Amino acid sequence: MLITTSIIGRRKTAIYVALVAFFATVAGLAYGAWVDARPVWHIALSVAALGFAVTATVRIFGRRQLQEPVGTA
């Protein structure tokens, strides 16, 4: 993480680490549900709902970032 921070910055590194942790968790939950013999539609619906939540969050933060005024030096 330290090398990544020096290359792309703290904010992007934090987002990258959070996304990796999130998607690893989703993959683990989906695999665990599959091993526990959950129906495929249930797993697919759960992953789709999490994907929708991530997409909505990214869009909200993207709009918020566009609305912030850019300061001049």
C-alpha positions as a LaTeX table, in Angstrom:
\begin{tabular}{lrrr}
\hline
Residue & $x$ (\AA) & $y$ (\AA) & $z$ (\AA) \\
\hline
Met1 & 0.00 & 0.00 & 0.00 \\
Leu2 & 2.88 & 2.38 & 0.70 \\
Ile3 & 4.27 & 2.09 & $-2.83$ \\
Thr4 & 0.82 & 2.55 & $-4.33$ \\
Thr5 & 0.31 & 5.65 & $-2.20$ \\
Ser6 & 3.52 & 7.21 & $-3.46$ \\
Ile7 & 2.45 & 6.59 & $-7.07$ \\
Ile8 & $-1.25$ & 7.50 & $-7.15$ \\
Gly9 & $-1.83$ & 9.42 & $-3.92$ \\
Arg10 & $-3.59$ & 8.74 & $-0.64$ \\
Arg11 & $-7.18$ & 9.27 & $-1.73$ \\
Lys12 & $-6.99$ & 7.01 & $-4.77$ \\
Thr13 & $-5.10$ & 4.39 & $-2.76$ \\
Ala14 & $-7.77$ & 4.40 & $-0.06$ \\
Ile15 & $-10.50$ & 3.99 & $-2.68$ \\
Tyr16 & $-8.55$ & 1.21 & $-4.39$ \\
Val17 & $-8.02$ & $-0.69$ & $-1.13$ \\
Ala18 & $-11.68$ & $-0.26$ & $-0.16$ \\
Leu19 & $-12.86$ & $-1.57$ & $-3.55$ \\
Val20 & $-10.52$ & $-4.57$ & $-3.41$ \\
Ala21 & $-11.76$ & $-5.42$ & 0.09 \\
Phe22 & $-15.39$ & $-4.95$ & $-0.96$ \\
Phe23 & $-15.16$ & $-7.14$ & $-4.06$ \\
Ala24 & $-13.19$ & $-9.81$ & $-2.21$ \\
Thr25 & $-15.97$ & $-9.88$ & 0.39 \\
Val26 & $-18.64$ & $-10.14$ & $-2.29$ \\
Ala27 & $-16.76$ & $-13.00$ & $-3.96$ \\
Gly28 & $-16.40$ & $-14.80$ & $-0.63$ \\
Leu29 & $-20.07$ & $-14.38$ & 0.22 \\
Ala30 & $-21.12$ & $-15.61$ & $-3.23$ \\
Tyr31 & $-18.83$ & $-18.62$ & $-2.97$ \\
Gly32 & $-20.07$ & $-19.40$ & 0.54 \\
Ala33 & $-23.67$ & $-19.21$ & $-0.64$ \\
Trp34 & $-22.84$ & $-21.52$ & $-3.55$ \\
Val35 & $-21.14$ & $-24.04$ & $-1.25$ \\
Asp36 & $-24.17$ & $-23.92$ & 1.08 \\
Ala37 & $-26.33$ & $-24.91$ & $-1.93$ \\
Arg38 & $-28.25$ & $-21.65$ & $-2.23$ \\
Pro39 & $-30.26$ & $-21.30$ & $-5.43$ \\
Val40 & $-28.35$ & $-19.69$ & $-8.28$ \\
Trp41 & $-31.00$ & $-16.99$ & $-8.69$ \\
His42 & $-30.53$ & $-15.99$ & $-5.05$ \\
Ile43 & $-26.77$ & $-15.60$ & $-5.48$ \\
Ala44 & $-27.19$ & $-13.69$ & $-8.75$ \\
Leu45 & $-29.79$ & $-11.38$ & $-7.21$ \\
Ser46 & $-27.57$ & $-10.66$ & $-4.22$ \\
Val47 & $-24.52$ & $-9.88$ & $-6.38$ \\
Ala48 & $-26.66$ & $-7.70$ & $-8.69$ \\
Ala49 & $-28.03$ & $-5.76$ & $-5.70$ \\
Leu50 & $-24.52$ & $-5.15$ & $-4.38$ \\
Gly51 & $-23.41$ & $-4.05$ & $-7.86$ \\
Phe52 & $-26.33$ & $-1.65$ & $-8.03$ \\
Ala53 & $-25.42$ & $-0.23$ & $-4.63$ \\
Val54 & $-21.80$ & 0.33 & $-5.71$ \\
Thr55 & $-22.90$ & 1.96 & $-8.97$ \\
Ala56 & $-25.32$ & 4.28 & $-7.17$ \\
Thr57 & $-22.67$ & 5.26 & $-4.62$ \\
Val58 & $-20.10$ & 6.02 & $-7.31$ \\
Arg59 & $-22.60$ & 8.14 & $-9.24$ \\
Ile60 & $-23.58$ & 10.10 & $-6.12$ \\
Phe61 & $-19.96$ & 10.83 & $-5.22$ \\
Gly62 & $-19.17$ & 11.67 & $-8.85$ \\
Arg63 & $-21.93$ & 14.27 & $-8.95$ \\
Arg64 & $-20.84$ & 15.70 & $-5.64$ \\
Gln65 & $-17.29$ & 16.03 & $-6.89$ \\
Leu66 & $-18.45$ & 17.83 & $-10.03$ \\
Gln67 & $-20.47$ & 20.32 & $-7.98$ \\
Glu68 & $-17.54$ & 21.37 & $-5.78$ \\
Pro69 & $-15.96$ & 24.59 & $-7.02$ \\
Val70 & $-12.38$ & 24.39 & $-8.18$ \\
Gly71 & $-10.12$ & 26.75 & $-6.27$ \\
Thr72 & $-7.52$ & 28.83 & $-8.04$ \\
Ala73 & $-4.02$ & 29.24 & $-6.72$ \\
\hline
\end{tabular}
